[in-house]
């Protein structure tokens, strides 16, 4: 099957399932606070819930560059399979936990295992898809993340029907079973020895890779706007259900699915729009991917303000839809833009570094919004993020000027 012309799309389909499980397992905790706090009393305070969400992000971020470097050197199939198996096992064990300390350390271990996936998965897709299909392929894969985020939003609903223990058990079992499916059908792409080295005459040392990235000025610009856009990205993942519940005076069992489904569905539309537009635009103008990404980020600016101050279902759902479309257009073009400025030898490592700074930004905003939530200022925090995005859109348009669509 690996040699069939359609196999690159099989890879996207297989990794779509992994992406779904990746975000589903991490996201459902954000909606299950009410159910869990009956047994784990520390979660009744917003700051402890913020600690629980943030430890995942800090560990995930620290591991991301290491994970990217590993993915550039080792068989990506087995890295992905192993990562999925471990984090699914952790999800299962979350249902056994009885104390905050146990949940805290399991969440940290999930950060380690989940960090191994995304750089490897996106680099594998970029290798299989070049030129005309790259943005769309990456974008379709990213819809797996959005779908997982949406399904994770039903964590509170499932927990209400059974228990939060049972919910974690079954979500974990599903992931373990899917790891077996990947063992059978997923194949890595063969990379030449030259691509496994920092340059054709050097041995593949981590220092050589990071030195090349540090000297790449465009990469610093990409890091800047990726980190800044991660602030609202992670804010919506971790706090949007709480914001909906607060602003709409709605129970979390309803607010969770409403918030996550709104973002997931609209992000799916944004990916289709952004992926198709970018792949076509770049044929006429090498900045087409940059322009598409900037348009997407531009759409998030008014939506963040409305999310912060809206108090009706129409206002919040509408703002969520606009945000999701814009963020989808941005998200689908991150790896393709990276491919315009960073060599194929360093892509997974580069994305790992991007993931690290993005996640650290997400961890910081998660902690800040946790404190603001306790002071009833969560909406104001969302609205203020629109200013940050406006600044980085300008930087993106001024400084990113690619000379090729695929650096080798």
C-alpha positions in Angstrom: 0.0 0.0 0.0 2.9 2.4 0.8 3.8 2.6 -3.0 0.3 3.4 -4.1 -0.4 6.9 -5.4 -3.2 7.4 -2.8 -1.1 6.4 0.2 -0.1 10.0 1.1 -3.8 10.6 1.8 -4.0 7.3 3.7 -1.3 8.7 6.0 -3.3 11.9 6.5 -6.4 9.7 7.4 -4.5 7.6 9.8 -2.8 10.5 11.5 -6.2 12.3 11.6 -7.3 9.7 14.1 -4.2 10.2 16.2 -4.7 14.0 16.2 -8.3 13.5 17.3 -7.2 11.3 20.2 -4.3 13.7 21.1 -6.7 16.6 21.7 -9.6 14.6 22.9 -7.7 13.2 25.8 -6.1 16.5 26.8 -9.3 18.6 26.2 -11.9 16.7 28.1 -10.4 17.6 31.5 -11.3 21.3 30.8 -15.0 20.4 31.0 -14.9 17.9 33.8 -13.9 20.1 36.7 -17.4 20.2 38.1 -17.6 16.4 38.1 -14.2 15.8 39.5 -14.3 18.5 42.3 -16.8 16.4 44.2 -14.1 13.8 44.8 -11.0 16.0 44.5 -11.8 19.1 46.5 -8.8 21.1 45.5 -10.4 21.5 42.0 -13.1 23.7 43.6 -10.5 26.6 43.4 -9.7 28.0 40.0 -6.0 28.3 40.8 -5.7 24.6 41.4 -7.5 23.8 38.2 -5.1 26.3 36.4 -2.2 24.4 37.9 -3.5 21.1 36.5 -4.0 22.6 33.1 -0.7 24.4 33.1 1.6 21.5 34.2 0.7 19.7 31.0 1.6 22.7 28.9 5.0 23.3 30.7 6.1 19.7 30.3 4.7 19.5 26.8 6.6 22.6 25.8 9.9 21.5 27.3 9.7 18.2 25.5 8.7 19.6 22.1 12.2 20.6 20.8 13.6 17.3 22.0 10.7 15.4 20.4 11.3 17.3 17.1 15.0 16.4 17.1 14.1 12.8 17.7 11.5 12.8 14.9 14.1 14.1 12.5 16.4 11.2 13.3 14.3 8.1 14.1 11.5 6.1 12.6 8.4 8.3 12.9 6.0 5.5 12.7 7.2 3.9 16.0 7.6 7.3 17.6 3.9 8.0 16.9 2.7 4.6 17.9 4.6 4.6 21.2 3.4 8.1 22.0 -0.2 7.3 21.4 0.0 4.1 23.5 1.6 5.9 26.5 -0.8 8.9 26.6 -3.8 6.6 26.2 -2.6 4.5 29.1 -2.3 7.6 31.1 -5.8 8.6 30.2 -7.0 5.2 31.5 -5.1 5.7 34.7 -6.7 9.1 35.3 -9.9 7.3 36.0 -8.1 5.4 38.8 -6.7 8.6 40.5 -8.2 9.6 43.8 -6.1 12.6 44.8 -5.0 15.9 43.2 -1.4 14.9 43.4 -2.1 11.7 41.4 -4.0 13.6 38.7 -1.2 16.3 38.7 1.6 13.8 37.9 -0.5 11.9 35.4 -1.2 15.1 33.6 2.6 15.8 33.6 3.3 12.4 32.1 0.7 13.0 29.5 2.6 16.1 28.5 5.7 14.1 27.9 4.0 11.4 25.8 1.8 13.8 23.7 4.7 16.1 22.9 6.3 13.2 20.9 3.5 13.2 18.4 2.9 16.5 16.6 6.4 17.3 15.2 6.7 13.8 13.9 3.2 13.7 12.5 3.3 17.0 10.7 6.8 16.4 9.3 5.7 13.0 8.0 2.7 14.6 6.2 5.0 17.4 4.8 7.3 14.7 3.4 4.5 12.8 1.8 2.8 16.0 0.4 4.8 18.5 -1.5 3.7 21.6 -3.5 0.0 21.6 -4.5 -1.4 19.5 -1.7 0.7 20.5 1.3 -1.5 23.1 3.0 -4.7 21.1 2.4 -3.1 17.9 3.7 -1.8 19.6 6.8 -5.1 21.4 7.3 -7.1 18.2 7.0 -4.9 16.6 9.6 -5.5 19.7 11.9 -9.2 19.1 11.7 -8.5 15.9 13.7 -7.3 18.2 16.5 -10.4 20.3 16.3 -12.7 17.2 16.2 -10.9 15.8 19.2 -11.3 19.1 21.0 -15.0 19.0 20.3 -15.5 15.4 21.4 -13.5 16.3 24.5 -16.1 18.9 25.2 -18.5 16.1 25.9 -16.4 14.8 28.8 -18.7 16.5 31.3 -21.8 15.1 29.5 -20.5 11.6 29.5 -19.4 12.0 33.1 -22.8 13.2 34.1 -24.4 10.1 32.5 -21.9 7.7 34.2 -18.9 9.0 36.1 -15.7 10.8 35.5 -13.8 7.6 36.3 -15.6 5.6 33.6 -15.1 8.4 31.1 -11.4 8.4 31.4 -11.3 4.6 31.3 -13.1 4.3 27.9 -11.3 7.2 26.3 -8.0 5.5 27.2 -9.1 2.1 25.9 -10.0 3.6 22.5 -6.6 5.1 22.1 -4.8 1.9 23.1 -6.8 0.0 20.4 -6.0 2.6 17.8 -2.3 2.2 18.5 -2.6 -1.4 17.2 -4.3 -0.1 14.0 -1.3 2.2 13.4 1.2 -0.7 13.9 -0.4 -2.5 11.0 -1.1 0.3 8.4 1.2 3.3 9.0 4.6 3.5 7.2 7.4 6.0 7.5 8.8 7.6 4.3 12.4 6.6 3.4 14.7 9.5 3.9 18.2 9.7 2.4 21.2 9.7 4.7 21.9 13.3 3.8 18.5 14.3 5.2 19.3 12.7 8.5 22.3 14.9 9.0 22.7 18.6 9.7 24.8 18.8 6.5 26.1 16.0 4.2 29.5 15.9 6.0 28.6 16.3 9.6 27.2 13.8 12.1 23.7 14.7 13.2 24.4 16.6 16.4 21.6 18.5 18.2 23.8 21.6 18.5 24.3 21.8 14.7 20.5 21.8 14.2 19.7 24.5 16.7 22.6 26.6 15.5 21.2 26.6 11.9 17.8 27.6 13.3 19.2 30.4 15.4 20.9 31.9 12.4 17.7 31.9 10.4 16.1 35.3 10.8 12.8 34.3 9.3 12.5 31.5 11.8 12.5 34.1 14.7 9.6 36.0 13.1 7.7 32.7 12.7 8.4 32.0 16.4 7.1 35.4 17.4 3.7 35.2 15.6 3.3 31.6 16.5 3.8 32.3 20.2 1.5 35.3 20.2 -1.3 33.5 18.4 -0.9 30.6 20.8 -2.2 32.9 23.6 -5.8 33.0 22.3 -5.4 29.5 20.8 -4.8 27.9 24.2 -7.1 30.3 26.0 -10.0 29.0 23.9 -9.0 25.4 24.5 -8.7 25.7 28.2 -11.0 28.5 29.3 -13.7 29.0 26.6 -16.1 26.5 28.2 -15.8 28.3 31.5 -16.3 31.7 29.7 -19.4 30.4 28.0 -20.8 29.0 31.3 -20.1 32.3 33.1 -21.3 34.7 30.4 -24.4 32.7 29.6 -25.2 31.5 33.1 -25.2 28.0 31.8 -24.2 24.6 33.3 -20.9 23.2 32.1 -22.6 20.1 30.7 -24.1 22.4 28.1 -21.5 25.1 27.9 -18.7 22.7 27.3 -20.1 21.1 24.1 -21.4 24.5 22.9 -18.0 26.1 23.2 -15.9 23.3 21.8 -18.2 22.3 18.9 -18.5 25.9 17.8 -14.7 26.3 17.6 -14.2 22.8 16.1 -16.8 23.2 13.3 -15.7 26.7 12.3 -12.1 25.7 12.5 -12.8 22.9 10.1 -14.3 25.4 7.7 -11.3 27.6 8.1 -8.9 24.8 7.3 -10.7 24.0 4.1 -10.8 27.6 3.1 -7.2 28.4 4.2 -5.7 25.2 2.8 -7.3 25.5 -0.6 -6.7 29.2 -0.9 -3.0 28.9 0.2 -2.2 26.0 -2.2 -3.6 28.0 -5.1 -2.3 31.4 -4.1 1.3 30.2 -3.7 1.4 29.1 -7.3 1.0 32.7 -8.4 2.7 34.4 -5.5 5.2 32.9 -3.1 3.8 35.0 -0.3 0.3 33.4 -0.8 0.7 31.2 2.3 1.8 34.2 4.4 -1.1 36.3 3.2 -3.6 33.5 3.9 -2.3 33.1 7.4 -2.5 36.8 8.0 -6.1 37.0 6.8 -7.0 34.2 9.2 -5.3 35.9 12.2 -7.0 39.2 11.3 -10.4 37.5 11.7 -9.6 36.5 15.2 -9.1 40.2 16.3 -12.8 41.3 16.4 -13.9 37.8 17.5 -11.7 37.9 20.7 -13.2 41.2 21.7 -16.8 39.9 21.2 -16.0 36.7 23.0 -14.9 38.7 26.0 -17.9 41.0 26.2 -20.7 39.0 24.6 -23.5 37.8 26.9 -25.9 36.1 24.5 -25.8 32.8 22.7 -25.9 34.5 19.3 -23.0 36.9 20.2 -20.7 34.2 21.7 -21.5 31.5 19.2 -21.0 34.0 16.3 -17.7 35.2 17.8 -16.6 31.6 18.2 -17.4 30.8 14.6 -15.4 33.8 13.3 -12.5 32.9 15.6 -12.5 29.3 14.5 -12.5 30.1 10.8 -9.7 32.6 11.2 -7.6 30.3 13.4 -8.2 27.4 11.0 -6.8 29.5 8.1 -3.8 30.4 10.3 -3.3 26.9 11.7 -3.3 25.1 8.3 -0.4 27.2 7.0 2.1 27.0 9.9 4.0 23.9 8.7 3.8 24.9 5.0 5.2 28.4 5.8 7.9 26.8 7.9 8.8 24.6 4.8 9.4 27.8 2.9 12.1 29.0 5.3 13.6 25.9 7.0 15.4 22.9 5.4 13.7 19.5 5.3 16.5 18.2 7.5 15.3 20.4 10.4 11.5 20.6 10.0 10.4 18.4 12.9 13.0 20.1 15.2 11.9 23.5 14.0 8.3 22.7 14.6 9.2 21.3 18.0 10.8 24.6 19.0 7.7 26.4 17.7 5.5 24.1 19.7 7.6 24.8 22.8 7.3 28.6 22.6 3.6 28.3 21.7 2.9 26.0 24.6 4.8 28.1 27.1 2.8 31.1 26.0 -0.3 28.9 26.4 0.8 27.8 29.9 1.3 31.4 30.9 -2.0 32.6 29.7 -3.7 29.6 31.3 -2.4 30.6 34.7 -3.2 34.2 34.2 -6.8 33.5 33.1 -7.2 31.2 36.0 -6.5 34.0 38.4 -8.7 36.4 36.4 -11.5 33.9 36.4 -11.5 33.9 40.2 -11.8 37.7 40.0 -14.6 37.5 37.4 -12.4 39.2 34.7 -12.1 36.3 32.3 -13.9 38.1 29.5 -11.6 41.1 29.8 -8.6 38.8 29.4 -10.0 37.4 26.2 -10.7 40.9 24.8 -7.2 42.1 25.6 -5.6 39.3 23.5 -6.9 41.0 20.3 -4.3 43.8 20.7 -1.5 41.2 20.8 -2.7 39.6 17.6 -3.0 42.9 15.7 0.7 43.6 16.4 2.0 40.2 15.2 -0.1 40.3 12.0 1.8 43.5 11.1 5.2 41.8 11.8 4.2 38.7 9.8 3.3 40.8 6.7 6.4 43.0 6.9 9.1 40.5 7.5 8.2 37.1 5.9 9.2 37.1 2.3 9.9 33.6 1.0 12.0 32.8 -2.0 10.9 29.2 -2.4 7.9 27.1 -1.5 10.0 24.1 -0.4 13.5 24.4 1.1 15.5 21.2 0.7 
